[in-house]
Amino acid sequence: MKISDRIRHFFHVISNVRPIVWILSYIGLVPIFAVIYWILPDGQFRIPDGAGTDFGSWLYYSIVTITTLGFGDYTPAHGWAQCVTAVEVMFGLTILGFFLNAVGSMKSEIDVTSEIEKQRALHSAQEKDKLIKITPVLLKRLNTFIYNCDNNVAENVLTRSAFNIALALDSVQTRVDLTEWPELLENCFTLVADCQIFTDERQIEEAASEPASDFTAHAAETARKIETLLSEINAR
């Protein structure tokens, strides 16, 4: 892997770290460096007269250092103190930079998610509008098909009705994205498949394997489910 690729991968990983992790790391460094200052040999700092040298005092100095406030009351005077102070400042600035980068990355992620949801909602509204416009004609054909199924009409009439409803539902599936309503899609697919099998068998009389009565009972039930689902969608 090239060095540039490794650098990109590194920053990609860093960007995916949540801001709260960087904040906790930033805060966690304060007592760690305070302990280091506390255990450094005497004389490493210039300390004002009367100022404390207990852990609380070094905790204060660590906070002032990592936030780069630098009040100047405690001053690193020798190598170790200067080195540790510089390291804490660099750690603090680096973590703060990573925190701001993570915030920007999270905002971008939120914006993208929001835009996706917006587009999905718009798509749903558009598909519902298209479905509502063709629902009256579709319900009329469904009612005719159900009537033919329930009233033992002549087989040639039933075959023609099955062909027409299969054609109508197939057209709906082509014009409208029914994946927005999985149950409706499943029932439409089932009824179209049943009608196509039934009409194909009737066109080749000797190959007919299913009695018309068996088809009408199942098909009418599926058609009623589609009617109910369409009515519910229109009522929302």
C-alpha positions as CSV (number, residue, x, y, z in Angstrom):
1,M,0.0,0.0,0.0
2,K,1.3,3.4,-0.9
3,I,2.1,6.0,1.7
4,S,-0.6,8.3,0.4
5,D,-3.1,5.5,0.6
6,R,-2.1,4.8,4.2
7,I,-2.5,8.4,5.1
8,R,-6.0,8.6,3.4
9,H,-6.9,5.4,5.3
10,F,-5.6,6.8,8.6
11,F,-7.7,10.0,8.2
12,H,-10.7,8.0,7.1
13,V,-10.5,5.9,10.3
14,I,-9.9,9.1,12.4
15,S,-13.0,10.8,10.8
16,N,-15.2,7.9,11.8
17,V,-14.3,8.2,15.5
18,R,-17.1,9.9,17.4
19,P,-16.5,13.4,18.8
20,I,-17.3,12.2,22.3
21,V,-14.3,9.9,22.2
22,W,-12.0,12.8,21.4
23,I,-13.6,15.0,24.1
24,L,-13.1,12.2,26.7
25,S,-9.5,11.7,25.5
26,Y,-8.9,15.5,25.8
27,I,-10.2,15.6,29.4
28,G,-8.4,12.3,30.3
29,L,-5.0,13.8,29.4
30,V,-5.4,16.5,32.1
31,P,-4.9,14.3,35.1
32,I,-2.3,12.1,33.4
33,F,0.0,15.1,32.7
34,A,-0.8,16.5,36.1
35,V,0.6,13.3,37.7
36,I,3.7,13.6,35.4
37,Y,4.3,17.2,36.6
38,W,3.7,16.2,40.2
39,I,6.5,13.5,40.0
40,L,9.1,15.7,38.2
41,P,12.1,16.6,40.3
42,D,12.0,19.8,42.2
43,G,13.3,22.9,40.5
44,Q,11.9,22.0,37.0
45,F,9.4,24.9,37.3
46,R,9.6,28.5,38.4
47,I,6.8,28.7,40.9
48,P,5.4,32.0,42.4
49,D,5.9,32.6,46.1
50,G,3.3,30.9,48.2
51,A,2.0,28.8,45.3
52,G,1.2,25.2,46.0
53,T,3.0,22.1,44.6
54,D,0.4,19.5,45.5
55,F,-1.5,17.4,42.9
56,G,-4.3,20.0,42.7
57,S,-1.8,22.7,41.7
58,W,-0.4,20.6,38.9
59,L,-3.9,19.7,37.8
60,Y,-4.6,23.4,37.5
61,Y,-1.3,23.8,35.5
62,S,-2.2,20.9,33.2
63,I,-5.6,22.5,32.4
64,V,-4.0,25.9,31.7
65,T,-1.4,24.1,29.5
66,I,-3.6,21.8,27.4
67,T,-6.0,24.7,26.7
68,T,-3.1,26.9,25.7
69,L,-4.2,29.7,28.1
70,G,-0.7,30.0,29.6
71,F,-1.3,32.4,32.5
72,G,2.4,32.4,33.3
73,D,2.2,31.8,37.0
74,Y,3.8,28.4,36.7
75,T,6.7,28.4,34.2
76,P,8.7,25.4,32.9
77,A,12.3,26.4,33.5
78,H,14.3,23.2,32.6
79,G,14.4,20.5,30.0
80,W,12.0,17.9,31.4
81,A,9.4,20.4,32.4
82,Q,9.6,22.2,29.0
83,C,9.5,18.9,27.1
84,V,6.5,17.5,29.0
85,T,4.7,20.9,28.7
86,A,5.3,21.0,24.9
87,V,4.1,17.4,24.5
88,E,0.9,18.2,26.4
89,V,0.2,21.3,24.2
90,M,0.8,19.2,21.0
91,F,-1.4,16.4,22.3
92,G,-4.1,18.9,23.2
93,L,-4.0,20.7,19.8
94,T,-4.0,17.4,17.9
95,I,-6.9,16.0,19.7
96,L,-8.8,19.2,19.4
97,G,-8.2,19.1,15.6
98,F,-9.4,15.5,15.4
99,F,-12.5,16.5,17.4
100,L,-13.4,19.3,15.0
101,N,-12.8,16.9,12.1
102,A,-15.1,14.3,13.7
103,V,-17.8,16.9,14.2
104,G,-17.5,17.9,10.5
105,S,-17.7,14.3,9.5
106,M,-20.7,13.6,11.7
107,K,-22.5,16.7,10.3
108,S,-21.8,15.5,6.7
109,E,-23.2,12.1,7.6
110,I,-26.3,13.6,9.1
111,D,-26.8,15.8,6.1
112,V,-26.4,12.9,3.7
113,T,-28.9,10.8,5.8
114,S,-31.3,13.7,5.9
115,E,-31.1,14.1,2.1
116,I,-31.6,10.4,1.5
117,E,-34.7,10.4,3.8
118,K,-36.0,13.5,2.0
119,Q,-35.6,11.9,-1.4
120,R,-37.2,8.7,-0.1
121,A,-40.2,10.6,1.3
122,L,-40.5,12.5,-2.0
123,H,-40.4,9.2,-4.0
124,S,-43.0,7.7,-1.8
125,A,-45.3,10.7,-2.2
126,Q,-44.9,10.6,-6.0
127,E,-45.6,6.9,-6.2
128,K,-48.6,7.2,-3.9
129,D,-50.0,10.0,-6.1
130,K,-49.6,7.9,-9.2
131,L,-51.3,5.0,-7.6
132,I,-54.2,7.1,-6.3
133,K,-54.8,8.4,-9.8
134,I,-55.2,4.9,-11.3
135,T,-57.0,3.4,-8.3
136,P,-60.6,4.1,-9.5
137,V,-60.2,2.3,-12.8
138,L,-58.3,-0.5,-11.1
139,L,-61.0,-0.9,-8.5
140,K,-63.7,-1.1,-11.2
141,R,-61.8,-3.9,-13.0
142,L,-61.3,-5.7,-9.7
143,N,-65.0,-5.5,-8.9
144,T,-65.8,-6.9,-12.3
145,F,-63.3,-9.7,-11.9
146,I,-64.6,-10.6,-8.4
147,Y,-68.2,-10.5,-9.7
148,N,-67.3,-13.0,-12.5
149,C,-65.5,-15.2,-10.0
150,D,-68.4,-15.3,-7.6
151,N,-71.2,-15.8,-10.1
152,N,-70.1,-18.8,-12.1
153,V,-70.0,-17.1,-15.4
154,A,-69.2,-18.9,-18.6
155,E,-65.6,-20.1,-18.7
156,N,-64.7,-18.1,-21.8
157,V,-66.0,-14.9,-20.0
158,L,-64.0,-15.8,-16.9
159,T,-60.9,-16.4,-19.0
160,R,-61.2,-13.0,-20.7
161,S,-61.8,-11.4,-17.3
162,A,-58.7,-13.1,-15.9
163,F,-56.7,-11.9,-18.9
164,N,-57.9,-8.3,-18.5
165,I,-57.2,-8.1,-14.7
166,A,-53.7,-9.6,-15.2
167,L,-53.0,-7.1,-17.9
168,A,-54.3,-4.2,-15.7
169,L,-52.2,-5.3,-12.6
170,D,-49.2,-5.9,-14.8
171,S,-49.5,-2.3,-16.1
172,V,-49.8,-1.0,-12.6
173,Q,-46.6,-2.7,-11.6
174,T,-44.9,-1.2,-14.6
175,R,-46.1,2.4,-13.9
176,V,-45.9,2.4,-10.1
177,D,-43.1,1.4,-7.7
178,L,-45.1,-1.0,-5.6
179,T,-42.1,-1.9,-3.4
180,E,-43.4,1.0,-1.3
181,W,-46.3,-1.3,-0.3
182,P,-44.8,-4.9,0.0
183,E,-48.1,-6.6,0.8
184,L,-49.8,-5.0,-2.2
185,L,-47.0,-5.9,-4.5
186,E,-47.1,-9.5,-3.3
187,N,-50.8,-9.9,-3.8
188,C,-50.7,-8.2,-7.2
189,F,-47.9,-10.5,-8.3
190,T,-49.8,-13.6,-7.0
191,L,-53.0,-12.6,-8.8
192,V,-51.2,-11.8,-12.1
193,A,-49.3,-15.2,-11.9
194,D,-52.5,-17.1,-11.2
195,C,-54.5,-15.4,-14.0
196,Q,-51.7,-15.9,-16.5
197,I,-51.4,-19.6,-15.6
198,F,-55.2,-20.0,-15.8
199,T,-55.6,-18.2,-19.2
200,D,-52.6,-20.1,-20.7
201,E,-54.2,-23.4,-19.7
202,R,-57.5,-22.5,-21.1
203,Q,-55.9,-21.5,-24.4
204,I,-54.6,-25.1,-24.6
205,E,-57.8,-26.9,-23.5
206,E,-56.3,-30.4,-23.1
207,A,-53.5,-29.0,-20.9
208,A,-55.8,-27.5,-18.3
209,S,-54.9,-29.0,-14.9
210,E,-56.9,-26.7,-12.6
211,P,-60.7,-26.7,-12.4
212,A,-62.1,-23.2,-12.9
213,S,-63.8,-23.4,-9.5
214,D,-60.5,-23.8,-7.7
215,F,-59.1,-20.8,-9.6
216,T,-62.1,-18.5,-8.9
217,A,-62.1,-19.1,-5.1
218,H,-58.4,-18.3,-4.7
219,A,-58.3,-15.5,-7.2
220,A,-61.4,-13.7,-5.8
221,E,-59.8,-13.8,-2.3
222,T,-56.6,-12.3,-3.6
223,A,-58.5,-9.6,-5.5
224,R,-60.4,-8.7,-2.4
225,K,-57.1,-8.3,-0.5
226,I,-55.9,-6.0,-3.2
227,E,-59.1,-3.9,-3.0
228,T,-58.8,-3.6,0.7
229,L,-55.1,-2.5,0.5
230,L,-55.9,0.1,-2.2
231,S,-58.7,1.5,-0.1
232,E,-56.4,1.8,2.9
233,I,-53.7,3.5,0.9
234,N,-56.2,6.0,-0.5
235,A,-57.6,6.7,2.9
236,R,-54.2,7.7,4.4
